[in-house]
Amino acid sequence: MRGIPASWEHSRETEVPRRLLGGRVTHGRALIGLVVLAWMFSTGMAASAQESAAIPLPAENLPVLKMSLAEAIDLALGKSPNVRLYREKIEAARAATRTQLGALLPNITAAGKYNHQTFFLGTIGGRPVRTDPFDVVDGRASFTQSIFSLSLIERWRASRSALQVAELDSTTTENDTVAKVALTYFEVLRNQETLDARTANVALYEDLVAFVKNRQAGGMATGLDTARLESQLENERQRLELAKGEVERSKFTLLNSIGIGYDLALHLTDPLKAYEGAIPSLNSALEAAGTDRPELKAQVQRIRTAELSVRSIKGERIPSLSAEGNYGLIGRKFDNNTATYNLGVQLSIPIFDGGQREGRIGQSLSEYNQETYKLDVVKNQIGMEVRDALVTLKAALEQQRIAKDGLKVSMTEVGLARERIRTLSSNTLELSNALFSLVRAKDNMIDALFRVHASRVNLARAQGQVEQLRTR
């Protein structure tokens, strides 16, 4: 082998020429280098993927976030991944609309071509003859324009209808998110009120146990009185610890619903107070739901979309008309050419496609009928949700009224029991029973307040008026 040292000949299958890799890199080294590069690239990609999928660790010092219900709703509408997902679906539907519109607008393309070629001239004297090589330069712009196509027009209208469906679905998701955030917000308030009540109960029982022990030391109370109260104290301490866990759990649920992460010390500023508002009538609530529920509007729009899809396929039966043409320069050289053009109109008349079109029409008609049936399902669901929310709200308001009276009576009972111990030196059984009634009355009041506000949230959601929750 000329120009190659003899030492290379025995390894020419495992080494590459010097001209190819600088004269020093062998096949083995190149292979190792490629493997190392591939490993580094894949490791970097894997590390990047792992970093993006890694769950963030909690910070040591958490910032405090004070938040009202209205602020929680605003944050959820801006940060919730579910809300952002459906908003992105709107962009996808909008892009599909532009795609369908583009089929109705002119389509223009440009192309340049350079050929170095010969032609076959035939066989002369038993020998094949061809031309000498020559060049052809061709630069050309082409266009097509749909003049009339009912199918394309209906497809574009169907895509616009689908865009409206996507927007209404996004509104539905926003309403669901607002309702979920509001419910979780009131759940945190309920758990916080329960925690405060448990803390007050423990402090009350601790004072009472100390008081009874002093009386027992003076011979005015028995060991049974002390043991009874200490048992109730331990029970309240256990309930206090459970309440602490429920507060933290519900706060995590609220942060997850909002979508702002967990490295926050959440402090809610709105109190869980009694609601004295009026209850709407069933007819007014149903009318509001029929006007404002986005699910109902979306289902009506889905029917419209399905109808336009059927019409677009049926429109394929109708002849379509389009125009096309091109203009360009062609010649032997770049500076020696001439202009040529081509203009035409094409009429397409569908005759027979093996029944494919009829099959697609039948499928689209079935989808249209399905969407029509779903409308009745949506109407029934909305009617049930409105009625259920009204019944629940009425019961919760009555429970709130009863719980308020019961709390007042139990507080009076505790006051009288304390007075009897001080003045009559009676045993602590009456006071213990009174305290138990007070604890139960507090729980009933907290539960009633939560049920009232939860019912309000459900009613607002059923009517499609979740924006009212901002003002409580």
C-alpha positions in Angstrom: 0.0 0.0 0.0 1.6 3.2 -1.2 2.1 6.0 1.3 1.2 3.8 4.3 3.8 2.4 6.7 4.1 -1.3 6.8 3.2 -1.3 10.5 -0.2 -0.1 9.5 -1.0 -2.9 7.2 -1.6 -5.5 9.8 -4.0 -3.3 11.7 -5.8 -1.5 8.9 -9.1 -3.1 9.9 -8.9 -1.6 13.4 -7.3 1.8 12.6 -8.4 4.7 10.5 -6.2 6.7 8.1 -4.3 9.6 9.5 -5.9 12.0 7.1 -9.3 11.2 8.5 -8.6 11.6 12.3 -5.6 13.8 12.4 -3.1 10.9 11.9 -3.2 9.7 15.6 -6.6 8.6 16.6 -7.4 4.9 16.2 -10.7 3.2 15.7 -10.6 1.9 19.2 -9.9 5.3 20.7 -12.6 6.9 18.6 -15.1 4.3 19.6 -14.2 4.8 23.3 -14.5 8.6 22.8 -17.9 8.2 21.2 -19.1 5.9 24.1 -17.8 8.4 26.7 -19.6 11.2 24.9 -22.8 9.2 24.6 -22.6 8.3 28.3 -22.0 11.9 29.3 -24.9 13.1 27.2 -27.3 10.4 28.4 -26.2 10.9 32.0 -26.8 14.7 31.7 -30.2 14.1 30.2 -31.1 11.6 32.9 -29.8 14.0 35.6 -31.8 16.8 34.1 -34.9 14.6 34.0 -34.4 13.5 37.5 -33.9 17.1 38.7 -37.2 18.2 37.0 -39.1 15.2 38.5 -37.5 15.4 42.0 -39.9 16.4 44.8 -38.6 19.6 46.5 -37.5 19.2 50.1 -39.1 21.4 52.8 -37.3 24.6 53.9 -36.2 25.0 57.5 -37.7 28.5 58.0 -41.0 28.7 56.3 -42.4 32.1 55.3 -45.8 33.1 56.7 -48.6 33.6 54.2 -51.7 35.4 55.5 -54.5 34.8 53.1 -58.2 35.6 52.9 -60.7 33.5 51.0 -60.8 36.0 48.1 -57.0 35.9 47.9 -57.0 32.1 48.0 -59.4 32.1 45.0 -57.3 34.6 43.1 -54.1 32.6 43.7 -55.8 29.3 42.6 -57.0 30.9 39.4 -53.5 32.0 38.6 -51.4 29.1 39.9 -53.5 25.9 39.8 -52.0 23.4 37.4 -55.4 22.1 36.5 -56.6 25.6 35.5 -53.5 26.3 33.5 -53.9 22.9 31.7 -57.4 23.7 30.5 -56.3 27.2 29.5 -53.6 25.6 27.4 -56.2 23.5 25.7 -57.9 26.7 24.6 -54.6 27.6 22.8 -54.6 24.1 21.1 -58.2 24.6 20.0 -57.3 28.1 18.7 -54.4 26.7 16.7 -56.7 24.1 15.2 -59.0 26.9 14.1 -56.2 28.7 12.4 -55.3 25.4 10.7 -58.8 25.0 9.3 -58.9 28.6 8.2 -55.6 28.2 6.4 -57.2 25.6 4.1 -59.6 28.4 2.8 -56.8 30.9 2.3 -54.3 31.0 -0.6 -51.4 28.6 -0.2 -48.2 29.9 -1.9 -44.9 28.0 -2.2 -41.6 28.8 -3.9 -39.1 26.4 -5.3 -35.8 26.5 -7.1 -34.3 23.7 -9.1 -31.0 23.2 -10.9 -30.5 20.2 -13.1 -27.3 19.0 -14.9 -28.7 16.4 -17.3 -28.7 14.6 -20.7 -31.5 13.3 -22.9 -31.7 10.0 -24.7 -32.2 10.6 -28.4 -32.8 7.0 -29.5 -30.7 4.4 -31.3 -28.9 5.3 -34.5 -27.0 2.6 -36.4 -27.5 0.2 -33.6 -26.0 2.5 -31.0 -27.9 4.4 -28.3 -27.4 8.2 -28.7 -27.8 10.9 -26.0 -27.3 14.6 -25.9 -24.3 16.4 -24.5 -24.8 17.4 -20.8 -26.6 20.7 -20.4 -28.0 22.7 -17.4 -31.6 23.7 -16.6 -32.3 26.4 -14.0 -35.9 26.8 -12.9 -37.2 29.2 -10.2 -40.9 29.1 -9.6 -43.7 30.3 -7.3 -46.9 28.2 -7.1 -50.2 28.9 -5.5 -53.5 27.2 -4.9 -56.8 28.8 -3.7 -60.0 27.1 -2.8 -62.8 29.0 -4.5 -65.7 27.0 -3.1 -65.7 24.0 -0.9 -68.6 23.5 1.5 -66.8 20.8 3.4 -63.8 23.1 4.2 -66.2 25.9 5.2 -68.1 23.7 7.6 -64.9 22.2 9.1 -63.7 25.7 9.8 -67.0 26.6 11.5 -66.8 23.3 13.5 -63.3 24.2 14.7 -64.6 27.6 15.9 -67.3 25.9 17.8 -64.8 23.5 19.3 -62.8 26.5 20.5 -65.9 27.8 22.3 -66.3 24.4 23.9 -62.7 24.5 25.1 -63.2 28.0 26.6 -66.4 26.8 28.4 -64.6 23.7 29.7 -61.9 26.0 31.0 -64.5 28.1 32.8 -66.0 24.9 34.3 -62.6 23.9 35.6 -62.1 27.4 37.1 -65.5 27.1 38.8 -64.6 23.6 40.1 -61.3 24.9 41.4 -62.8 27.9 43.1 -65.4 25.7 44.8 -62.8 23.2 45.9 -60.5 25.9 47.3 -63.5 27.5 49.1 -64.6 24.2 50.7 -61.0 23.4 51.8 -60.6 27.0 53.1 -63.7 26.5 55.3 -62.5 23.1 56.3 -59.2 24.6 57.6 -61.3 27.3 59.5 -63.4 24.5 61.0 -60.3 22.5 62.1 -58.7 25.7 63.5 -61.9 26.5 65.5 -61.9 22.9 66.7 -58.3 23.2 67.8 -59.0 26.5 69.6 -62.0 24.8 71.3 -59.9 21.8 72.3 -57.2 24.1 73.7 -59.7 26.0 75.8 -61.3 22.8 77.0 -57.9 21.4 78.2 -57.1 24.6 80.0 -60.6 24.5 81.6 -60.2 20.9 82.8 -56.7 21.6 84.1 -58.0 24.4 86.2 -60.9 22.3 87.4 -58.7 19.4 88.3 -56.4 21.6 90.3 -59.5 23.1 92.1 -61.0 19.7 92.9 -57.6 18.4 94.2 -57.5 21.4 96.6 -61.1 20.5 97.7 -60.1 16.9 98.2 -57.1 17.9 100.3 -59.6 19.8 102.5 -62.0 16.9 102.7 -64.6 18.6 100.5 -64.2 16.2 97.5 -63.6 12.6 96.9 -61.0 10.7 94.9 -63.8 9.7 92.5 -64.4 13.3 91.7 -60.7 13.9 90.9 -60.4 10.7 88.9 -63.5 11.5 86.8 -62.2 15.0 85.9 -58.7 13.7 85.2 -60.2 11.1 82.9 -62.0 13.8 81.0 -58.9 15.9 80.9 -56.9 13.1 79.3 -59.6 12.6 76.8 -59.6 16.3 75.8 -55.8 16.2 75.5 -56.1 13.3 73.1 -58.7 15.2 71.1 -56.4 18.2 71.1 -53.6 16.3 69.5 -55.9 14.9 66.8 -57.1 18.5 66.1 -53.6 19.7 65.6 -53.0 17.0 63.0 -56.3 17.8 61.2 -55.3 21.5 61.0 -52.0 20.7 59.3 -53.5 18.1 57.0 -56.3 20.5 55.8 -53.7 23.2 55.2 -51.7 20.9 53.0 -54.9 20.1 51.1 -55.6 23.8 50.6 -52.1 24.6 49.4 -52.3 21.7 47.0 -55.7 22.9 45.7 -54.2 26.4 45.1 -51.0 25.1 43.5 -48.4 27.3 45.3 -46.3 24.6 47.0 -46.0 23.5 50.6 -43.1 25.5 51.9 -45.4 28.1 53.6 -46.8 28.7 57.0 -50.4 29.3 56.2 -52.5 31.7 58.2 -56.1 32.3 57.3 -57.5 35.7 58.0 -61.3 35.2 57.5 -63.2 34.0 60.6 -65.7 31.2 60.6 -68.7 33.2 61.5 -72.5 32.7 61.4 -74.3 33.3 58.2 -77.7 35.0 58.2 -78.3 35.5 54.5 -81.5 34.7 52.7 -82.1 31.4 50.8 -83.1 31.7 47.2 -86.2 30.0 45.9 -85.9 26.8 43.9 -87.2 28.5 40.7 -84.7 31.4 40.9 -81.9 29.0 41.7 -82.8 26.8 38.7 -83.1 29.9 36.4 -79.7 31.1 37.5 -78.2 27.7 36.9 -79.7 27.5 33.4 -78.2 30.9 32.6 -74.8 30.7 34.3 -73.7 27.1 34.4 -70.8 26.7 31.9 -71.3 22.9 31.7 -74.8 23.5 30.1 -73.4 26.0 27.7 -70.5 23.7 26.8 -72.8 20.8 26.1 -75.1 22.9 23.9 -71.9 24.0 22.0 -70.8 20.4 21.7 -74.1 19.6 20.0 -73.4 22.5 17.6 -69.9 21.2 16.9 -71.2 17.7 16.2 -73.8 19.1 13.8 -71.2 21.1 11.9 -69.0 18.0 11.7 -71.9 16.1 10.1 -72.5 19.0 7.6 -68.8 19.1 6.7 -68.8 15.5 5.7 -72.1 15.8 3.8 -70.5 18.8 2.1 -68.0 16.5 0.4 -70.9 15.3 -1.8 -71.0 18.7 -3.4 -68.6 19.6 -6.2 -65.7 21.9 -5.1 -63.9 24.5 -7.2 -60.3 25.6 -6.8 -57.7 27.6 -8.7 -54.0 26.9 -9.1 -51.1 28.3 -11.0 -47.4 29.0 -11.0 -45.0 31.6 -12.4 -41.2 31.3 -12.7 -38.0 31.7 -14.7 -36.4 28.9 -16.6 -33.4 28.7 -18.8 -29.9 27.2 -19.5 -28.2 29.7 -17.1 -29.0 31.9 -14.3 -28.6 35.0 -16.4 -30.2 33.5 -19.5 -33.8 32.5 -18.9 -37.4 33.3 -19.7 -40.6 33.6 -17.8 -43.3 30.9 -18.0 -46.5 30.6 -16.1 -49.5 28.3 -15.8 -53.0 29.2 -14.6 -56.0 26.8 -14.2 -59.3 26.2 -12.5 -60.2 22.7 -11.2 -63.7 21.4 -10.6 -63.8 18.3 -8.4 -67.0 16.2 -8.6 -67.2 13.3 -6.1 -68.8 10.2 -7.7 -68.0 7.1 -5.7 -65.6 6.4 -2.8 -66.6 2.9 -1.9 -69.1 4.0 0.8 -66.4 5.6 3.0 -68.2 8.9 3.1 -71.5 7.4 4.1 -69.8 5.5 6.9 -68.2 8.7 8.2 -71.6 10.4 8.0 -73.2 7.6 10.0 -70.5 7.8 12.6 -70.9 11.6 12.9 -74.6 11.3 13.2 -74.2 8.9 16.1 -71.8 11.2 17.8 -74.3 14.0 17.3 -77.1 11.9 18.9 -74.8 11.0 21.8 -74.1 14.7 22.5 -77.9 15.3 22.4 -78.5 12.6 25.0 -75.7 14.0 27.2 -77.5 17.3 27.3 -80.4 15.7 29.2 -77.8 14.1 31.5 -76.3 17.5 32.2 -79.7 19.1 32.8 -80.7 16.4 35.3 -77.3 16.6 37.1 -77.6 20.4 37.4 -81.2 20.2 38.7 -80.2 17.6 41.3 -77.2 19.7 42.4 -79.3 22.8 42.9 -82.0 21.0 44.8 -79.5 19.1 47.0 -77.6 22.4 47.8 -80.9 24.2 48.7 -82.0 21.3 51.0 -78.6 21.1 52.6 -78.4 24.8 53.2 -81.8 25.0 54.8 -80.9 22.1 57.1 -77.6 23.7 58.0 -79.1 27.0 58.8 -81.6 25.3 61.1 -78.7 23.4 62.7 -76.8 26.7 63.2 -79.8 28.2 65.0 -80.2 25.2 67.2 -76.5 24.9 67.9 -76.4 28.6 68.9 -79.2 28.1 71.4 -77.6 24.9 72.7 -74.3 26.7 73.3 -76.0 29.4 75.2 -77.9 26.9 77.4 -74.8 24.8 78.0 -72.8 27.9 79.1 -75.6 28.8 81.5 -75.5 25.2 82.8 -71.7 25.4 83.5 -72.1 28.7 85.3 -74.8 27.3 87.6 -72.8 24.1 88.3 -69.8 26.2 89.3 -72.0 28.3 91.6 -73.4 25.3 93.3 -69.9 23.9 94.0 -68.8 27.2 95.5 -71.9 27.9 97.6 -73.3 24.5 98.4 -70.1 22.4 98.4 -71.8 19.8 96.2 -69.9 17.1 94.4 -68.4 17.8 90.9 -70.6 15.4 89.0 -73.0 18.1 88.0 -70.1 20.3 86.9 -68.5 17.5 85.0 -71.7 16.8 83.2 -72.1 20.5 82.4 -68.6 20.7 81.0 -69.3 17.6 78.8 -72.4 19.3 77.5 -70.5 22.5 76.8 -67.8 20.6 74.8 -70.5 18.9 72.8 -72.3 22.2 72.2 -69.1 23.8 70.9 -68.5 21.0 68.5 -72.1 21.2 67.3 -71.7 25.0 66.7 -68.5 24.6 64.8 -69.9 21.8 62.7 -73.1 23.8 62.0 -71.0 26.8 60.9 -69.0 24.7 58.6 -72.0 23.0 57.1 -73.7 26.3 56.4 -70.7 27.7 54.5 -70.1 24.4 52.7 -73.7 24.4 51.6 -73.3 28.0 50.4 -70.3 26.9 48.3 -72.2 24.0 46.8 -75.2 26.2 46.0 -73.0 28.8 44.4 -71.3 26.1 42.4 -74.7 24.6 41.4 -75.9 28.0 40.2 -72.7 28.8 38.4 -72.1 31.8 40.6 -68.9 31.0 42.4 -67.7 34.6 42.0 -70.1 35.4 44.9 -67.8 33.5 47.2 -65.2 36.3 47.1 -67.5 38.5 49.1 -68.7 35.6 51.3 
